[in-house]
């Protein structure tokens, strides 16, 4: 059996307590939202920097197929030089 307590809470009192509990939530959510926006801006900036770094690296290196083609050409030239000298 349930023990009856001497304090009875009305629906209005309960609604007031719940409303009081949620009173500051909108400002807290606004603060969290502002923090998240700031951090997302940082992350977005980092992604832009990484992307530009990757593109810059790509500009500095010779593509593999060009490297292979040049390697074949140099090998042929070396072969011809060996034939003429030897």
N, CA, C and O atoms as a CHARMM CRD file, in Angstrom:
* protein
*
  344
    1    1 UNK  N      0.82000  -1.17700   0.00000 PROA 1      0.00000
    2    1 UNK  CA     0.00000   0.00000   0.00000 PROA 1      0.00000
    3    1 UNK  C      0.86600   1.24300   0.00000 PROA 1      0.00000
    4    1 UNK  O      1.95100   1.27800   0.58000 PROA 1      0.00000
    5    2 UNK  N      0.35300   2.26000  -0.66800 PROA 2      0.00000
    6    2 UNK  CA     1.08000   3.51500  -0.72900 PROA 2      0.00000
    7    2 UNK  C      0.85100   4.31200   0.52700 PROA 2      0.00000
    8    2 UNK  O     -0.23200   4.31300   1.11200 PROA 2      0.00000
    9    3 UNK  N      1.89900   4.98300   0.91700 PROA 3      0.00000
   10    3 UNK  CA     1.78500   5.85000   2.07800 PROA 3      0.00000
   11    3 UNK  C      1.34800   7.22400   1.59500 PROA 3      0.00000
   12    3 UNK  O      1.95900   7.78600   0.68500 PROA 3      0.00000
   13    4 UNK  N      0.33700   7.74900   2.17300 PROA 4      0.00000
   14    4 UNK  CA    -0.17200   9.06100   1.78400 PROA 4      0.00000
   15    4 UNK  C      0.65800  10.12900   2.46600 PROA 4      0.00000
   16    4 UNK  O      0.90900  10.07000   3.67000 PROA 4      0.00000
   17    5 UNK  N      1.08100  11.10700   1.67600 PROA 5      0.00000
   18    5 UNK  CA     1.83800  12.20700   2.27600 PROA 5      0.00000
   19    5 UNK  C      0.89200  13.34100   2.59700 PROA 5      0.00000
   20    5 UNK  O     -0.18100  13.46800   2.00700 PROA 5      0.00000
   21    6 UNK  N      1.30700  14.15700   3.53800 PROA 6      0.00000
   22    6 UNK  CA     0.47500  15.26800   3.96100 PROA 6      0.00000
   23    6 UNK  C      0.48300  16.40900   2.96200 PROA 6      0.00000
   24    6 UNK  O     -0.41700  17.24900   2.98800 PROA 6      0.00000
   25    7 UNK  N      1.46200  16.46300   2.09200 PROA 7      0.00000
   26    7 UNK  CA     1.55400  17.55100   1.11600 PROA 7      0.00000
   27    7 UNK  C      0.90000  17.12400  -0.18800 PROA 7      0.00000
   28    7 UNK  O      1.31900  16.16200  -0.83300 PROA 7      0.00000
   29    8 UNK  N     -0.10800  17.84500  -0.54900 PROA 8      0.00000
   30    8 UNK  CA    -0.75600  17.57800  -1.82700 PROA 8      0.00000
   31    8 UNK  C     -0.34900  18.68700  -2.78400 PROA 8      0.00000
   32    8 UNK  O     -0.33600  19.86500  -2.42600 PROA 8      0.00000
   33    9 UNK  N     -0.02200  18.29400  -3.98900 PROA 9      0.00000
   34    9 UNK  CA     0.40600  19.26600  -4.99600 PROA 9      0.00000
   35    9 UNK  C     -0.71000  19.39400  -6.01400 PROA 9      0.00000
   36    9 UNK  O     -1.21200  18.40500  -6.54800 PROA 9      0.00000
   37   10 UNK  N     -1.07800  20.62100  -6.26500 PROA 10     0.00000
   38   10 UNK  CA    -2.12000  20.84100  -7.26600 PROA 10     0.00000
   39   10 UNK  C     -1.48200  20.84100  -8.65300 PROA 10     0.00000
   40   10 UNK  O     -0.26500  20.95600  -8.79800 PROA 10     0.00000
   41   11 UNK  N     -2.31400  20.71200  -9.64300 PROA 11     0.00000
   42   11 UNK  CA    -1.82500  20.73600 -11.02400 PROA 11     0.00000
   43   11 UNK  C     -1.16700  22.06800 -11.33600 PROA 11     0.00000
   44   11 UNK  O     -0.17400  22.11300 -12.06200 PROA 11     0.00000
   45   12 UNK  N     -1.70200  23.14400 -10.80300 PROA 12     0.00000
   46   12 UNK  CA    -1.12800  24.47000 -11.04400 PROA 12     0.00000
   47   12 UNK  C      0.26500  24.57100 -10.43000 PROA 12     0.00000
   48   12 UNK  O      1.17800  25.13500 -11.03200 PROA 12     0.00000
   49   13 UNK  N      0.41900  24.01700  -9.21900 PROA 13     0.00000
   50   13 UNK  CA     1.73500  24.03600  -8.57100 PROA 13     0.00000
   51   13 UNK  C      2.74600  23.22100  -9.38100 PROA 13     0.00000
   52   13 UNK  O      3.88400  23.64200  -9.58500 PROA 13     0.00000
   53   14 UNK  N      2.30900  22.06200  -9.83000 PROA 14     0.00000
   54   14 UNK  CA     3.17600  21.20700 -10.63000 PROA 14     0.00000
   55   14 UNK  C      3.56000  21.89500 -11.94100 PROA 14     0.00000
   56   14 UNK  O      4.71900  21.85300 -12.35300 PROA 14     0.00000
   57   15 UNK  N      2.59700  22.51900 -12.58100 PROA 15     0.00000
   58   15 UNK  CA     2.87100  23.24400 -13.82300 PROA 15     0.00000
   59   15 UNK  C      3.83900  24.38800 -13.56500 PROA 15     0.00000
   60   15 UNK  O      4.71500  24.65500 -14.38800 PROA 15     0.00000
   61   16 UNK  N      3.69300  25.06200 -12.44100 PROA 16     0.00000
   62   16 UNK  CA     4.60900  26.14900 -12.08800 PROA 16     0.00000
   63   16 UNK  C      6.02400  25.64400 -11.87300 PROA 16     0.00000
   64   16 UNK  O      6.98400  26.28900 -12.29600 PROA 16     0.00000
   65   17 UNK  N      6.16500  24.49100 -11.21500 PROA 17     0.00000
   66   17 UNK  CA     7.49900  23.92500 -10.98900 PROA 17     0.00000
   67   17 UNK  C      8.16500  23.53600 -12.31000 PROA 17     0.00000
   68   17 UNK  O      9.35100  23.78900 -12.51700 PROA 17     0.00000
   69   18 UNK  N      7.39400  22.92700 -13.18500 PROA 18     0.00000
   70   18 UNK  CA     7.93900  22.53400 -14.48900 PROA 18     0.00000
   71   18 UNK  C      8.33500  23.77300 -15.28700 PROA 18     0.00000
   72   18 UNK  O      9.40500  23.80600 -15.89600 PROA 18     0.00000
   73   19 UNK  N      7.48100  24.78500 -15.28600 PROA 19     0.00000
   74   19 UNK  CA     7.78800  26.02400 -16.00900 PROA 19     0.00000
   75   19 UNK  C      9.03400  26.68100 -15.43800 PROA 19     0.00000
   76   19 UNK  O      9.86700  27.19000 -16.18700 PROA 19     0.00000
   77   20 UNK  N      9.16600  26.67300 -14.12800 PROA 20     0.00000
   78   20 UNK  CA    10.35000  27.25300 -13.48600 PROA 20     0.00000
   79   20 UNK  C     11.61100  26.48300 -13.89000 PROA 20     0.00000
   80   20 UNK  O     12.67100  27.07700 -14.08900 PROA 20     0.00000
   81   21 UNK  N     11.49000  25.17200 -14.00800 PROA 21     0.00000
   82   21 UNK  CA    12.63300  24.35200 -14.41200 PROA 21     0.00000
   83   21 UNK  C     13.08900  24.63100 -15.83800 PROA 21     0.00000
   84   21 UNK  O     14.27700  24.53900 -16.14800 PROA 21     0.00000
   85   22 UNK  N     12.14700  24.97000 -16.69500 PROA 22     0.00000
   86   22 UNK  CA    12.48800  25.24000 -18.09200 PROA 22     0.00000
   87   22 UNK  C     12.71500  26.72100 -18.37900 PROA 22     0.00000
   88   22 UNK  O     12.98600  27.08200 -19.52400 PROA 22     0.00000
   89   23 UNK  N     12.61400  27.57400 -17.38800 PROA 23     0.00000
   90   23 UNK  CA    12.67700  29.02100 -17.60700 PROA 23     0.00000
   91   23 UNK  C     13.97700  29.46200 -18.26500 PROA 23     0.00000
   92   23 UNK  O     13.94300  30.28700 -19.17800 PROA 23     0.00000
   93   24 UNK  N     15.10200  28.94800 -17.84000 PROA 24     0.00000
   94   24 UNK  CA    16.37600  29.40500 -18.38400 PROA 24     0.00000
   95   24 UNK  C     16.90500  28.57900 -19.53700 PROA 24     0.00000
   96   24 UNK  O     18.00200  28.83300 -20.03400 PROA 24     0.00000
   97   25 UNK  N     16.13800  27.59800 -19.96600 PROA 25     0.00000
   98   25 UNK  CA    16.63800  26.70900 -21.00900 PROA 25     0.00000
   99   25 UNK  C     16.84700  27.41500 -22.33900 PROA 25     0.00000
  100   25 UNK  O     17.78300  27.08000 -23.06500 PROA 25     0.00000
  101   26 UNK  N     16.00300  28.38400 -22.68000 PROA 26     0.00000
  102   26 UNK  CA    16.15900  29.05000 -23.97200 PROA 26     0.00000
  103   26 UNK  C     17.47800  29.81000 -24.04500 PROA 26     0.00000
  104   26 UNK  O     18.13800  29.81100 -25.08400 PROA 26     0.00000
  105   27 UNK  N     17.86700  30.45800 -22.94600 PROA 27     0.00000
  106   27 UNK  CA    19.14800  31.17200 -22.95900 PROA 27     0.00000
  107   27 UNK  C     20.31700  30.19100 -22.97500 PROA 27     0.00000
  108   27 UNK  O     21.33200  30.43900 -23.62600 PROA 27     0.00000
  109   28 UNK  N     20.17200  29.08000 -22.25900 PROA 28     0.00000
  110   28 UNK  CA    21.23700  28.07400 -22.27600 PROA 28     0.00000
  111   28 UNK  C     21.40100  27.48300 -23.67500 PROA 28     0.00000
  112   28 UNK  O     22.52400  27.29700 -24.14300 PROA 28     0.00000
  113   29 UNK  N     20.29000  27.19000 -24.33900 PROA 29     0.00000
  114   29 UNK  CA    20.37200  26.66900 -25.70100 PROA 29     0.00000
  115   29 UNK  C     20.97500  27.70000 -26.64700 PROA 29     0.00000
  116   29 UNK  O     21.73000  27.34200 -27.55100 PROA 29     0.00000
  117   30 UNK  N     20.65100  28.96700 -26.45000 PROA 30     0.00000
  118   30 UNK  CA    21.22800  30.02000 -27.29100 PROA 30     0.00000
  119   30 UNK  C     22.73800  30.08900 -27.10200 PROA 30     0.00000
  120   30 UNK  O     23.47300  30.28100 -28.07100 PROA 30     0.00000
  121   31 UNK  N     23.20900  29.93600 -25.86700 PROA 31     0.00000
  122   31 UNK  CA    24.64700  29.94600 -25.59600 PROA 31     0.00000
  123   31 UNK  C     25.33400  28.75000 -26.25400 PROA 31     0.00000
  124   31 UNK  O     26.39400  28.88600 -26.86700 PROA 31     0.00000
  125   32 UNK  N     24.72100  27.58900 -26.11900 PROA 32     0.00000
  126   32 UNK  CA    25.29100  26.38400 -26.72900 PROA 32     0.00000
  127   32 UNK  C     25.30500  26.52800 -28.25100 PROA 32     0.00000
  128   32 UNK  O     26.27700  26.14700 -28.90300 PROA 32     0.00000
  129   33 UNK  N     24.24000  27.07200 -28.81000 PROA 33     0.00000
  130   33 UNK  CA    24.16400  27.26900 -30.25300 PROA 33     0.00000
  131   33 UNK  C     25.26400  28.21600 -30.72500 PROA 33     0.00000
  132   33 UNK  O     25.89700  27.96800 -31.75100 PROA 33     0.00000
  133   34 UNK  N     25.49100  29.28800 -29.99100 PROA 34     0.00000
  134   34 UNK  CA    26.54500  30.23800 -30.36000 PROA 34     0.00000
  135   34 UNK  C     27.92100  29.58100 -30.29300 PROA 34     0.00000
  136   34 UNK  O     28.75800  29.78800 -31.17100 PROA 34     0.00000
  137   35 UNK  N     28.14900  28.78700 -29.24500 PROA 35     0.00000
  138   35 UNK  CA    29.42800  28.07100 -29.12500 PROA 35     0.00000
  139   35 UNK  C     29.62700  27.10400 -30.28500 PROA 35     0.00000
  140   35 UNK  O     30.71200  27.02600 -30.86200 PROA 35     0.00000
  141   36 UNK  N     28.57600  26.37400 -30.61700 PROA 36     0.00000
  142   36 UNK  CA    28.67800  25.40400 -31.70300 PROA 36     0.00000
  143   36 UNK  C     28.93900  26.09800 -33.02800 PROA 36     0.00000
  144   36 UNK  O     29.74400  25.61700 -33.82500 PROA 36     0.00000
  145   37 UNK  N     28.27700  27.21700 -33.27900 PROA 37     0.00000
  146   37 UNK  CA    28.50700  27.96600 -34.51700 PROA 37     0.00000
  147   37 UNK  C     29.95700  28.40600 -34.61400 PROA 37     0.00000
  148   37 UNK  O     30.57700  28.31100 -35.67400 PROA 37     0.00000
  149   38 UNK  N     30.49100  28.88600 -33.50000 PROA 38     0.00000
  150   38 UNK  CA    31.88500  29.33900 -33.47000 PROA 38     0.00000
  151   38 UNK  C     32.83200  28.18000 -33.77400 PROA 38     0.00000
  152   38 UNK  O     33.76500  28.32900 -34.56200 PROA 38     0.00000
  153   39 UNK  N     32.59400  27.03900 -33.15400 PROA 39     0.00000
  154   39 UNK  CA    33.44700  25.87700 -33.37100 PROA 39     0.00000
  155   39 UNK  C     33.30300  25.33000 -34.79000 PROA 39     0.00000
  156   39 UNK  O     34.29200  24.91700 -35.39700 PROA 39     0.00000
  157   40 UNK  N     32.07900  25.32400 -35.32300 PROA 40     0.00000
  158   40 UNK  CA    31.88900  24.87100 -36.69800 PROA 40     0.00000
  159   40 UNK  C     32.60600  25.79100 -37.68100 PROA 40     0.00000
  160   40 UNK  O     33.13600  25.32800 -38.69000 PROA 40     0.00000
  161   41 UNK  N     32.62500  27.08600 -37.39300 PROA 41     0.00000
  162   41 UNK  CA    33.37100  28.01600 -38.24400 PROA 41     0.00000
  163   41 UNK  C     34.85700  27.68400 -38.23000 PROA 41     0.00000
  164   41 UNK  O     35.52000  27.74900 -39.26500 PROA 41     0.00000
  165   42 UNK  N     35.38100  27.32600 -37.05600 PROA 42     0.00000
  166   42 UNK  CA    36.79000  26.92800 -36.96200 PROA 42     0.00000
  167   42 UNK  C     37.05000  25.66500 -37.78200 PROA 42     0.00000
  168   42 UNK  O     38.03300  25.58200 -38.51800 PROA 42     0.00000
  169   43 UNK  N     36.16000  24.68800 -37.64800 PROA 43     0.00000
  170   43 UNK  CA    36.31500  23.43000 -38.38300 PROA 43     0.00000
  171   43 UNK  C     36.25500  23.69000 -39.88700 PROA 43     0.00000
  172   43 UNK  O     37.04100  23.13300 -40.65300 PROA 43     0.00000
  173   44 UNK  N     35.32900  24.52900 -40.29700 PROA 44     0.00000
  174   44 UNK  CA    35.20500  24.85800 -41.71800 PROA 44     0.00000
  175   44 UNK  C     36.47800  25.53300 -42.22600 PROA 44     0.00000
  176   44 UNK  O     36.93900  25.24100 -43.33000 PROA 44     0.00000
  177   45 UNK  N     37.04000  26.42500 -41.43100 PROA 45     0.00000
  178   45 UNK  CA    38.30200  27.06700 -41.79900 PROA 45     0.00000
  179   45 UNK  C     39.42900  26.06000 -41.91900 PROA 45     0.00000
  180   45 UNK  O     40.25400  26.14500 -42.82800 PROA 45     0.00000
  181   46 UNK  N     39.46300  25.09900 -40.99500 PROA 46     0.00000
  182   46 UNK  CA    40.48200  24.04900 -41.05400 PROA 46     0.00000
  183   46 UNK  C     40.33000  23.20000 -42.31600 PROA 46     0.00000
  184   46 UNK  O     41.32200  22.86000 -42.96000 PROA 46     0.00000
  185   47 UNK  N     39.08800  22.85700 -42.67000 PROA 47     0.00000
  186   47 UNK  CA    38.86500  22.08400 -43.89200 PROA 47     0.00000
  187   47 UNK  C     39.32400  22.85700 -45.12200 PROA 47     0.00000
  188   47 UNK  O     39.92200  22.28000 -46.03000 PROA 47     0.00000
  189   48 UNK  N     39.05100  24.14900 -45.15600 PROA 48     0.00000
  190   48 UNK  CA    39.49900  24.96600 -46.29300 PROA 48     0.00000
  191   48 UNK  C     41.01800  24.96900 -46.39000 PROA 48     0.00000
  192   48 UNK  O     41.57300  24.84600 -47.48100 PROA 48     0.00000
  193   49 UNK  N     41.68800  25.10800 -45.25400 PROA 49     0.00000
  194   49 UNK  CA    43.14900  25.12300 -45.23200 PROA 49     0.00000
  195   49 UNK  C     43.70100  23.78000 -45.69500 PROA 49     0.00000
  196   49 UNK  O     44.63600  23.73600 -46.49500 PROA 49     0.00000
  197   50 UNK  N     43.13500  22.69500 -45.20300 PROA 50     0.00000
  198   50 UNK  CA    43.58200  21.36200 -45.59800 PROA 50     0.00000
  199   50 UNK  C     43.37900  21.16100 -47.09500 PROA 50     0.00000
  200   50 UNK  O     44.24800  20.61700 -47.77600 PROA 50     0.00000
  201   51 UNK  N     42.23900  21.59800 -47.60300 PROA 51     0.00000
  202   51 UNK  CA    41.95900  21.45000 -49.03700 PROA 51     0.00000
  203   51 UNK  C     42.96800  22.22600 -49.86200 PROA 51     0.00000
  204   51 UNK  O     43.47900  21.71600 -50.86000 PROA 51     0.00000
  205   52 UNK  N     43.25800  23.44500 -49.46100 PROA 52     0.00000
  206   52 UNK  CA    44.23600  24.23600 -50.21800 PROA 52     0.00000
  207   52 UNK  C     45.62300  23.61100 -50.12600 PROA 52     0.00000
  208   52 UNK  O     46.37700  23.63500 -51.09800 PROA 52     0.00000
  209   53 UNK  N     45.96900  23.04900 -48.96400 PROA 53     0.00000
  210   53 UNK  CA    47.25800  22.36500 -48.82500 PROA 53     0.00000
  211   53 UNK  C     47.34300  21.15900 -49.75900 PROA 53     0.00000
  212   53 UNK  O     48.37000  20.93200 -50.39800 PROA 53     0.00000
  213   54 UNK  N     46.26800  20.39500 -49.83200 PROA 54     0.00000
  214   54 UNK  CA    46.25200  19.21800 -50.70000 PROA 54     0.00000
  215   54 UNK  C     46.38200  19.63000 -52.16200 PROA 54     0.00000
  216   54 UNK  O     47.13100  19.01600 -52.92200 PROA 54     0.00000
  217   55 UNK  N     45.65200  20.67200 -52.55300 PROA 55     0.00000
  218   55 UNK  CA    45.74800  21.13600 -53.93400 PROA 55     0.00000
  219   55 UNK  C     47.14200  21.66200 -54.24000 PROA 55     0.00000
  220   55 UNK  O     47.65500  21.46900 -55.34200 PROA 55     0.00000
  221   56 UNK  N     47.75000  22.32100 -53.27200 PROA 56     0.00000
  222   56 UNK  CA    49.10200  22.84000 -53.45700 PROA 56     0.00000
  223   56 UNK  C     50.10700  21.70000 -53.60400 PROA 56     0.00000
  224   56 UNK  O     51.01700  21.77600 -54.43000 PROA 56     0.00000
  225   57 UNK  N     49.94900  20.66600 -52.82200 PROA 57     0.00000
  226   57 UNK  CA    50.83200  19.50100 -52.93300 PROA 57     0.00000
  227   57 UNK  C     50.67600  18.86700 -54.31500 PROA 57     0.00000
  228   57 UNK  O     51.66000  18.46600 -54.93700 PROA 57     0.00000
  229   58 UNK  N     49.44700  18.78000 -54.78300 PROA 58     0.00000
  230   58 UNK  CA    49.20100  18.20300 -56.10300 PROA 58     0.00000
  231   58 UNK  C     49.87700  18.98900 -57.21000 PROA 58     0.00000
  232   58 UNK  O     50.29300  18.40700 -58.21200 PROA 58     0.00000
  233   59 UNK  N     49.99400  20.29000 -57.05100 PROA 59     0.00000
  234   59 UNK  CA    50.65800  21.11700 -58.05300 PROA 59     0.00000
  235   59 UNK  C     52.16400  20.92000 -58.05400 PROA 59     0.00000
  236   59 UNK  O     52.81600  21.18700 -59.06400 PROA 59     0.00000
  237   60 UNK  N     52.72700  20.46300 -56.95600 PROA 60     0.00000
  238   60 UNK  CA    54.17600  20.33100 -56.83500 PROA 60     0.00000
  239   60 UNK  C     54.69500  18.98200 -57.31100 PROA 60     0.00000
  240   60 UNK  O     55.89500  18.84100 -57.54300 PROA 60     0.00000
  241   61 UNK  N     53.84300  18.00800 -57.45900 PROA 61     0.00000
  242   61 UNK  CA    54.28300  16.66800 -57.81200 PROA 61     0.00000
  243   61 UNK  C     53.86900  16.31400 -59.23600 PROA 61     0.00000
  244   61 UNK  O     52.83500  16.75800 -59.73500 PROA 61     0.00000
  245   62 UNK  N     54.69600  15.51200 -59.86500 PROA 62     0.00000
  246   62 UNK  CA    54.41800  15.02500 -61.20900 PROA 62     0.00000
  247   62 UNK  C     53.47400  13.83000 -61.09400 PROA 62     0.00000
  248   62 UNK  O     53.68100  12.95700 -60.25100 PROA 62     0.00000
  249   63 UNK  N     52.44900  13.78500 -61.92800 PROA 63     0.00000
  250   63 UNK  CA    51.55900  12.61900 -61.89200 PROA 63     0.00000
  251   63 UNK  C     52.32100  11.33000 -62.19500 PROA 63     0.00000
  252   63 UNK  O     53.32100  11.34000 -62.91200 PROA 63     0.00000
  253   64 UNK  N     51.84500  10.25000 -61.65100 PROA 64     0.00000
  254   64 UNK  CA    52.53100   8.95900 -61.76500 PROA 64     0.00000
  255   64 UNK  C     52.72500   8.53300 -63.21700 PROA 64     0.00000
  256   64 UNK  O     53.79800   8.04600 -63.57400 PROA 64     0.00000
  257   65 UNK  N     51.71100   8.70700 -64.05700 PROA 65     0.00000
  258   65 UNK  CA    51.84100   8.26800 -65.44800 PROA 65     0.00000
  259   65 UNK  C     52.90500   9.07700 -66.18900 PROA 65     0.00000
  260   65 UNK  O     53.61100   8.53100 -67.03700 PROA 65     0.00000
  261   66 UNK  N     53.03000  10.36500 -65.88400 PROA 66     0.00000
  262   66 UNK  CA    54.09200  11.16900 -66.49900 PROA 66     0.00000
  263   66 UNK  C     55.46200  10.70400 -66.01500 PROA 66     0.00000
  264   66 UNK  O     56.41300  10.63700 -66.79300 PROA 66     0.00000
  265   67 UNK  N     55.55500  10.38900 -64.74000 PROA 67     0.00000
  266   67 UNK  CA    56.81000   9.89200 -64.18500 PROA 67     0.00000
  267   67 UNK  C     57.21000   8.58100 -64.85500 PROA 67     0.00000
  268   67 UNK  O     58.36700   8.39600 -65.23200 PROA 67     0.00000
  269   68 UNK  N     56.24900   7.67900 -65.00100 PROA 68     0.00000
  270   68 UNK  CA    56.53000   6.39100 -65.63900 PROA 68     0.00000
  271   68 UNK  C     56.96700   6.57700 -67.08900 PROA 68     0.00000
  272   68 UNK  O     57.89200   5.90900 -67.55200 PROA 68     0.00000
  273   69 UNK  N     56.30200   7.48500 -67.80600 PROA 69     0.00000
  274   69 UNK  CA    56.66800   7.75900 -69.19500 PROA 69     0.00000
  275   69 UNK  C     58.09200   8.28700 -69.28400 PROA 69     0.00000
  276   69 UNK  O     58.86700   7.84800 -70.13300 PROA 69     0.00000
  277   70 UNK  N     58.43200   9.21400 -68.42300 PROA 70     0.00000
  278   70 UNK  CA    59.79200   9.76100 -68.42200 PROA 70     0.00000
  279   70 UNK  C     60.81600   8.70400 -68.02300 PROA 70     0.00000
  280   70 UNK  O     61.92600   8.69200 -68.55600 PROA 70     0.00000
  281   71 UNK  N     60.46900   7.83800 -67.11700 PROA 71     0.00000
  282   71 UNK  CA    61.36400   6.75700 -66.70900 PROA 71     0.00000
  283   71 UNK  C     61.66900   5.82900 -67.88500 PROA 71     0.00000
  284   71 UNK  O     62.81100   5.40900 -68.07200 PROA 71     0.00000
  285   72 UNK  N     60.65700   5.51800 -68.66400 PROA 72     0.00000
  286   72 UNK  CA    60.85100   4.67500 -69.85100 PROA 72     0.00000
  287   72 UNK  C     61.75700   5.38100 -70.85600 PROA 72     0.00000
  288   72 UNK  O     62.66200   4.76500 -71.42000 PROA 72     0.00000
  289   73 UNK  N     61.51500   6.67300 -71.08100 PROA 73     0.00000
  290   73 UNK  CA    62.33700   7.42300 -72.03700 PROA 73     0.00000
  291   73 UNK  C     63.79000   7.47900 -71.58900 PROA 73     0.00000
  292   73 UNK  O     64.69300   7.30200 -72.40700 PROA 73     0.00000
  293   74 UNK  N     64.02800   7.72000 -70.31200 PROA 74     0.00000
  294   74 UNK  CA    65.40100   7.77400 -69.79800 PROA 74     0.00000
  295   74 UNK  C     66.06100   6.40300 -69.92400 PROA 74     0.00000
  296   74 UNK  O     67.23900   6.31100 -70.27300 PROA 74     0.00000
  297   75 UNK  N     65.32200   5.35500 -69.64700 PROA 75     0.00000
  298   75 UNK  CA    65.87000   4.00000 -69.78000 PROA 75     0.00000
  299   75 UNK  C     66.28300   3.72400 -71.22000 PROA 75     0.00000
  300   75 UNK  O     67.33900   3.13700 -71.45700 PROA 75     0.00000
  301   76 UNK  N     65.47000   4.13600 -72.17800 PROA 76     0.00000
  302   76 UNK  CA    65.80800   3.94400 -73.59200 PROA 76     0.00000
  303   76 UNK  C     67.06200   4.73300 -73.96400 PROA 76     0.00000
  304   76 UNK  O     67.93700   4.22800 -74.66800 PROA 76     0.00000
  305   77 UNK  N     67.14000   5.97300 -73.48800 PROA 77     0.00000
  306   77 UNK  CA    68.32900   6.78800 -73.77300 PROA 77     0.00000
  307   77 UNK  C     69.58000   6.15900 -73.16800 PROA 77     0.00000
  308   77 UNK  O     70.63100   6.12300 -73.80700 PROA 77     0.00000
  309   78 UNK  N     69.46900   5.66800 -71.94700 PROA 78     0.00000
  310   78 UNK  CA    70.61500   5.00300 -71.31300 PROA 78     0.00000
  311   78 UNK  C     71.02600   3.76700 -72.11100 PROA 78     0.00000
  312   78 UNK  O     72.21400   3.48900 -72.26900 PROA 78     0.00000
  313   79 UNK  N     70.04700   3.03800 -72.60500 PROA 79     0.00000
  314   79 UNK  CA    70.32300   1.83700 -73.39700 PROA 79     0.00000
  315   79 UNK  C     71.08400   2.20900 -74.66900 PROA 79     0.00000
  316   79 UNK  O     72.04500   1.53300 -75.03400 PROA 79     0.00000
  317   80 UNK  N     70.66200   3.27900 -75.34500 PROA 80     0.00000
  318   80 UNK  CA    71.33200   3.72600 -76.57200 PROA 80     0.00000
  319   80 UNK  C     72.76000   4.18100 -76.29000 PROA 80     0.00000
  320   80 UNK  O     73.67700   3.89800 -77.06100 PROA 80     0.00000
  321   81 UNK  N     72.93500   4.89300 -75.16900 PROA 81     0.00000
  322   81 UNK  CA    74.28100   5.35300 -74.81300 PROA 81     0.00000
  323   81 UNK  C     75.18500   4.15400 -74.55100 PROA 81     0.00000
  324   81 UNK  O     76.34200   4.15500 -74.97200 PROA 81     0.00000
  325   82 UNK  N     74.68600   3.14700 -73.87200 PROA 82     0.00000
  326   82 UNK  CA    75.47400   1.94000 -73.59500 PROA 82     0.00000
  327   82 UNK  C     75.85400   1.23700 -74.89500 PROA 82     0.00000
  328   82 UNK  O     76.97200   0.74100 -75.03100 PROA 82     0.00000
  329   83 UNK  N     74.92500   1.19300 -75.85000 PROA 83     0.00000
  330   83 UNK  CA    75.18800   0.54000 -77.13300 PROA 83     0.00000
  331   83 UNK  C     76.27900   1.27300 -77.90600 PROA 83     0.00000
  332   83 UNK  O     77.13100   0.63300 -78.52200 PROA 83     0.00000
  333   84 UNK  N     76.26500   2.58900 -77.88300 PROA 84     0.00000
  334   84 UNK  CA    77.25400   3.38000 -78.62100 PROA 84     0.00000
  335   84 UNK  C     78.62500   3.32300 -77.96000 PROA 84     0.00000
  336   84 UNK  O     79.64800   3.26700 -78.64200 PROA 84     0.00000
  337   85 UNK  N     78.64300   3.33800 -76.64200 PROA 85     0.00000
  338   85 UNK  CA    79.91200   3.32400 -75.91500 PROA 85     0.00000
  339   85 UNK  C     80.51100   1.92100 -75.93600 PROA 85     0.00000
  340   85 UNK  O     81.71500   1.75600 -76.13100 PROA 85     0.00000
  341   86 UNK  N     79.70300   0.95800 -75.74300 PROA 86     0.00000
  342   86 UNK  CA    80.17900  -0.40700 -75.57200 PROA 86     0.00000
  343   86 UNK  C     80.30200  -1.14100 -76.81100 PROA 86     0.00000
  344   86 UNK  O     80.69500  -2.30700 -76.80200 PROA 86     0.00000
